[in-house]
């Protein structure tokens, strides 16, 4: 999962994102969690900018600790066939 942090100008429209989960809000700053395998940050930015003026944004990658924890819990999955076998 990735996190998109956006600062928007208030315009009276409710803040909603179809392809992500708004999990934190502080004034005009919103944190949206989304699955990078299904949607790109560009998809969400495009969706948000249809109703809101974005004044700043940041894309946060998951912390290495959470990646390692997930590997221990779920195992490491390889999507491609090994080369040279």
Backbone bond lengths (Angstrom), bond angles and torsions (degrees), N, CA, C in turn:
res aa  C-N    CA-C-N  psi(-1)  N-CA   C-N-CA  omega(-1)  CA-C   N-CA-C  phi
1 X - - - 1.447 - - 1.522 109.64 -
2 X 1.300 115.17 143.25 1.458 122.90 175.66 1.516 108.44 -113.32
3 X 1.320 115.25 163.91 1.460 120.66 176.57 1.517 108.95 -124.91
4 X 1.329 115.33 131.01 1.453 122.27 173.43 1.520 107.03 -107.56
5 X 1.326 116.67 124.66 1.463 121.91 177.46 1.518 106.52 -109.78
6 X 1.341 116.71 121.07 1.462 120.43 -179.24 1.517 110.45 -124.42
7 X 1.323 115.02 141.95 1.461 122.56 168.66 1.519 105.88 -106.02
8 X 1.335 116.24 128.54 1.460 120.42 -178.17 1.519 110.33 -123.82
9 X 1.323 115.00 158.37 1.459 120.25 171.19 1.521 107.39 -83.84
10 X 1.317 116.89 133.72 1.463 121.51 179.18 1.522 108.70 -68.25
11 X 1.350 116.25 132.36 1.461 119.48 -179.50 1.524 113.11 -138.23
12 X 1.317 118.08 7.42 1.453 121.12 178.46 1.517 114.90 91.74
13 X 1.331 117.90 -15.77 1.460 120.31 177.56 1.523 109.38 -80.20
14 X 1.338 117.14 142.18 1.471 118.33 175.35 1.526 109.82 -66.31
15 X 1.326 115.92 147.58 1.464 120.52 -179.96 1.515 108.62 -92.32
16 X 1.332 116.14 114.89 1.454 122.30 179.07 1.519 109.10 -139.56
17 X 1.322 115.44 145.83 1.461 121.43 177.08 1.521 107.17 -133.78
18 X 1.331 116.53 122.42 1.466 120.65 -176.59 1.523 112.61 -72.89
19 X 1.325 117.87 -32.22 1.465 120.94 -172.27 1.517 113.58 -105.59
20 X 1.312 116.87 20.88 1.455 120.67 179.79 1.517 110.52 -157.61
21 X 1.307 115.47 173.18 1.466 122.04 -179.09 1.524 108.97 -116.76
22 X 1.337 115.83 119.35 1.461 120.20 174.89 1.525 106.16 -78.04
23 X 1.341 117.02 111.61 1.459 119.83 -175.35 1.519 113.09 -110.71
24 X 1.329 117.26 -4.47 1.463 120.04 178.46 1.527 108.66 -157.48
25 X 1.328 115.79 141.03 1.463 121.45 177.12 1.520 108.84 -140.59
26 X 1.313 115.97 132.75 1.464 122.35 173.41 1.516 106.91 -135.44
27 X 1.325 116.34 98.41 1.457 120.33 -177.00 1.514 110.55 62.17
28 X 1.317 116.68 -124.12 1.465 121.57 -179.18 1.523 113.20 -88.75
29 X 1.328 118.08 3.41 1.468 122.08 178.14 1.526 108.92 -97.93
30 X 1.336 115.54 130.60 1.466 122.35 -178.17 1.522 109.44 -126.39
31 X 1.325 115.81 139.97 1.459 122.80 175.80 1.523 107.37 -110.17
32 X 1.336 116.48 124.46 1.458 122.06 -177.51 1.518 109.03 -123.01
33 X 1.325 116.18 124.76 1.465 122.33 177.33 1.527 107.68 -95.80
34 X 1.341 116.13 134.42 1.460 119.13 179.73 1.524 110.52 -146.63
35 X 1.326 115.08 157.03 1.459 122.12 -179.51 1.521 108.70 -85.79
36 X 1.311 116.61 112.42 1.463 121.24 -176.84 1.518 113.11 -67.68
37 X 1.338 117.93 -17.84 1.461 120.99 177.62 1.528 111.89 -78.09
38 X 1.334 116.67 -20.40 1.458 121.22 -178.70 1.523 113.10 -104.41
39 X 1.338 117.20 -34.49 1.461 121.19 -175.57 1.523 109.67 -138.13
40 X 1.310 115.51 149.80 1.463 119.95 175.87 1.525 109.18 -96.39
41 X 1.321 115.53 161.25 1.464 119.99 174.93 1.521 109.31 -59.12
42 X 1.309 116.56 -35.98 1.466 121.49 178.79 1.525 111.59 -60.47
43 X 1.344 117.40 -38.30 1.468 121.13 177.10 1.526 110.82 -59.38
44 X 1.328 116.29 -47.52 1.459 120.31 -179.15 1.523 111.60 -67.55
45 X 1.323 117.28 -42.06 1.463 121.12 179.82 1.526 109.94 -60.77
46 X 1.318 116.83 -43.21 1.462 121.41 178.43 1.524 110.71 -61.31
47 X 1.322 116.09 -45.04 1.457 121.49 -179.98 1.532 111.24 -62.19
48 X 1.320 116.75 -46.44 1.466 121.41 -178.46 1.527 110.66 -65.49
49 X 1.327 116.73 -41.33 1.467 120.21 -174.98 1.527 113.09 -71.04
50 X 1.328 118.12 -10.37 1.460 120.20 175.24 1.527 111.51 -68.23
51 X 1.336 118.01 -29.43 1.468 121.68 -178.82 1.518 114.00 -116.46
52 X 1.330 117.40 -17.43 1.465 120.23 -173.37 1.527 110.68 -132.94
53 X 1.321 115.95 145.60 1.460 120.90 171.03 1.521 107.82 -83.57
54 X 1.321 116.59 120.90 1.460 122.03 179.21 1.523 107.73 -88.76
55 X 1.337 116.07 124.09 1.466 120.17 -179.94 1.520 112.53 -97.65
56 X 1.337 117.11 -22.29 1.461 121.34 178.06 1.519 108.06 -162.67
57 X 1.326 116.49 153.76 1.464 119.65 176.69 1.513 110.52 -154.88
58 X 1.337 113.82 155.40 1.458 122.57 177.29 1.521 107.80 -143.23
59 X 1.323 116.70 140.27 1.459 121.41 172.62 1.516 106.88 -108.14
60 X 1.335 116.14 122.60 1.465 121.35 -178.62 1.519 109.49 -106.23
61 X 1.310 115.59 130.37 1.462 121.84 174.71 1.526 108.33 -85.08
62 X 1.333 117.39 156.73 1.464 118.92 177.94 1.530 111.30 -63.81
63 X 1.320 115.86 149.43 1.462 121.67 177.09 1.528 108.86 -66.91
64 X 1.313 116.92 145.52 1.465 121.70 -178.84 1.528 111.18 -58.29
65 X 1.333 116.97 -33.10 1.466 120.32 179.71 1.524 110.98 -63.18
66 X 1.334 117.46 -39.80 1.461 119.75 -179.58 1.526 110.94 -70.97
67 X 1.325 117.49 -32.35 1.463 120.96 177.07 1.521 110.13 -66.72
68 X 1.328 117.24 -46.11 1.467 121.54 179.17 1.520 110.45 -63.52
69 X 1.324 117.07 -42.27 1.462 121.35 178.31 1.525 110.75 -60.06
70 X 1.327 116.88 -43.45 1.460 120.82 179.67 1.523 111.00 -64.33
71 X 1.337 117.60 -39.56 1.463 120.88 178.67 1.523 110.22 -62.41
72 X 1.339 117.68 -42.36 1.463 120.65 178.41 1.521 111.56 -65.67
73 X 1.324 117.70 -37.46 1.466 121.12 -178.28 1.524 112.52 -76.91
74 X 1.355 116.67 -42.51 1.458 120.87 -172.31 1.519 113.76 -105.56
75 X 1.327 117.01 -14.65 1.456 120.42 -175.21 1.518 110.33 86.17
76 X 1.305 115.49 161.45 1.464 121.33 179.83 1.513 108.50 -89.71
77 X 1.320 117.00 127.36 1.461 121.78 -178.06 1.518 109.28 -113.01
78 X 1.328 115.39 128.83 1.459 121.10 177.75 1.521 107.29 -107.34
79 X 1.339 116.45 126.47 1.462 121.02 -177.74 1.520 113.53 -87.04
80 X 1.318 117.55 -19.97 1.456 120.60 -174.98 1.525 110.85 -109.68
81 X 1.340 114.66 156.57 1.457 120.59 175.80 1.523 109.27 -71.80
82 X 1.331 118.36 144.56 1.464 120.30 177.13 1.526 111.04 -62.24
83 X 1.304 116.59 144.78 1.461 122.07 179.47 1.521 109.16 -83.16
84 X 1.337 116.73 134.92 1.455 121.49 174.59 1.510 114.90 82.69
85 X 1.320 118.06 14.42 1.463 119.74 179.55 1.496 109.66 -105.06
